[in-house]
């Protein structure tokens, strides 16, 4: 069976080297973090595809692992994003049946970011864009990002809302003061990343941004970042505060958000996501190389759903949403 994974990461070290080390440190990346799994991230050719073959992954949709152009201001950030996207495009052209791409955007320059999204979709056939966390401590519902949301809606391509390191003030208030690296891990994959993306989606809904862009499609990972367990609760407690919305809070999210399995390979969160979002909104992902292709595929093989639903999860929903050639 064809298997498409779409939260799969890469980097181009020679281009990331353009970013000032001070900017990387200010954003909160600890020493050595940028080089974590560096060899696997940097390989976007034969070795990556060999690893996919071993696990039975047919296609990866690649997105840049941070740090990236969101740390570079103005024209330099635009040029860096363009170079990263062109590098990815070359890899995709070399292996068009195995690799696809999400655009990396110069988020500090939103009008240029919208143009770069359009360029990569038009010229490179990219599937949409992936954004990494907040930009200058601002979520995507901020008015400055309106050009990006509007362009993605016009192009009919999704935005994958991915987490990043928390802002310094959040890091200090929520995660400092724990032994060793426990606070840092809590701020990222241990918990913080997931709550950040959930808040990101809730803000996009509560602000009215999704009402303004009703055809905009969002993707989030990690079995919905906790939202499947909380949507009914959110509807209850937000009821007095959402009179400005055209739909209920949960309906807004369920209408416009897709969920991937990235990095979570146990049944309870999958069952919650399936029950709340439905099979048509679920897509398979691994989160390579931070998670194992083999572990992700083993989870997919063990999922107990009807054959037609398994096809949707493994590739059908991704093929339709991302307009992939199967």
NORTA-V13230 format. One record per backbone hydrogen bond with DSSP energy under -0.5 kcal/mol. CO is the residue of the C=O (numbers start at 1). NH is the residue of the N-H. If there is no record, write none. Layout:
co:CO nh:NH
co:CO nh:NH
This chain:
co:3 nh:58
co:3 nh:59
co:5 nh:61
co:8 nh:63
co:10 nh:65
co:12 nh:15
co:12 nh:16
co:13 nh:17
co:15 nh:18
co:16 nh:19
co:20 nh:23
co:20 nh:24
co:21 nh:25
co:22 nh:26
co:23 nh:27
co:24 nh:29
co:25 nh:28
co:30 nh:33
co:33 nh:36
co:35 nh:38
co:37 nh:41
co:38 nh:42
co:39 nh:43
co:41 nh:11
co:42 nh:44
co:45 nh:49
co:46 nh:50
co:47 nh:51
co:48 nh:52
co:49 nh:53
co:50 nh:54
co:51 nh:55
co:52 nh:56
co:52 nh:57
co:56 nh:58
co:59 nh:5
co:60 nh:62
co:60 nh:100
co:61 nh:8
co:62 nh:102
co:63 nh:10
co:68 nh:71
co:69 nh:72
co:73 nh:76
co:73 nh:77
co:74 nh:77
co:74 nh:78
co:75 nh:79
co:76 nh:80
co:77 nh:81
co:78 nh:82
co:79 nh:83
co:80 nh:84
co:81 nh:85
co:82 nh:86
co:83 nh:87
co:84 nh:88
co:85 nh:89
co:86 nh:90
co:87 nh:91
co:88 nh:92
co:89 nh:93
co:90 nh:94
co:91 nh:95
co:93 nh:96
co:95 nh:98
co:95 nh:99
co:98 nh:60
co:100 nh:62
co:101 nh:127
co:103 nh:105
co:103 nh:130
co:105 nh:107
co:106 nh:109
co:109 nh:113
co:110 nh:114
co:111 nh:115
co:112 nh:116
co:113 nh:117
co:114 nh:118
co:115 nh:119
co:116 nh:120
co:117 nh:121
co:118 nh:122
co:119 nh:123
co:119 nh:124
co:120 nh:124
co:120 nh:126
co:121 nh:125
co:127 nh:158
co:128 nh:103
co:129 nh:160
co:131 nh:133
co:131 nh:162
co:134 nh:136
co:135 nh:138
co:138 nh:135
co:139 nh:142
co:142 nh:145
co:143 nh:146
co:145 nh:148
co:145 nh:149
co:146 nh:150
co:147 nh:151
co:148 nh:152
co:149 nh:153
co:150 nh:154
co:151 nh:155
co:152 nh:156
co:152 nh:157
co:158 nh:129
co:158 nh:160
co:159 nh:161
co:159 nh:219
co:160 nh:131
co:160 nh:162
co:162 nh:133
co:167 nh:171
co:168 nh:172
co:169 nh:173
co:170 nh:174
co:170 nh:175
co:171 nh:175
co:171 nh:176
co:175 nh:178
co:179 nh:182
co:181 nh:185
co:182 nh:186
co:183 nh:187
co:184 nh:188
co:185 nh:188
co:185 nh:190
co:186 nh:192
co:188 nh:191
co:188 nh:193
co:188 nh:194
co:191 nh:194
co:191 nh:195
co:192 nh:196
co:193 nh:197
co:194 nh:198
co:195 nh:199
co:196 nh:200
co:197 nh:201
co:198 nh:202
co:199 nh:203
co:200 nh:204
co:201 nh:205
co:202 nh:206
co:203 nh:207
co:204 nh:209
co:204 nh:210
co:205 nh:208
co:208 nh:212
co:209 nh:213
co:211 nh:214
co:213 nh:216
co:217 nh:159
co:218 nh:258
co:219 nh:161
co:220 nh:260
co:221 nh:224
co:221 nh:225
co:222 nh:225
co:224 nh:227
co:226 nh:229
co:226 nh:230
co:227 nh:230
co:227 nh:231
co:230 nh:234
co:231 nh:235
co:232 nh:236
co:233 nh:237
co:234 nh:238
co:235 nh:239
co:236 nh:239
co:238 nh:241
co:239 nh:242
co:242 nh:245
co:248 nh:252
co:249 nh:253
co:250 nh:254
co:251 nh:255
co:252 nh:256
co:253 nh:256
co:253 nh:257
co:256 nh:218
co:258 nh:220
co:259 nh:283
co:260 nh:223
co:261 nh:264
co:263 nh:265
co:266 nh:270
co:267 nh:271
co:268 nh:272
co:269 nh:273
co:270 nh:274
co:271 nh:275
co:272 nh:276
co:273 nh:277
co:273 nh:278
co:274 nh:278
co:278 nh:281
co:279 nh:282
co:281 nh:259
co:283 nh:261
co:284 nh:6
co:286 nh:263
co:287 nh:290
co:287 nh:291
co:288 nh:9
co:292 nh:296
co:293 nh:297
co:294 nh:298
co:295 nh:299
co:296 nh:300
co:297 nh:301
co:298 nh:302
co:299 nh:302
co:299 nh:303
co:300 nh:303
co:303 nh:305
co:306 nh:310
co:307 nh:311
co:308 nh:312
co:309 nh:313
co:310 nh:314
co:311 nh:315
co:311 nh:316
co:312 nh:317
co:312 nh:318
co:313 nh:284
co:314 nh:4
co:315 nh:319
co:316 nh:320
co:317 nh:321
co:318 nh:322
co:319 nh:323
co:319 nh:324
co:324 nh:326
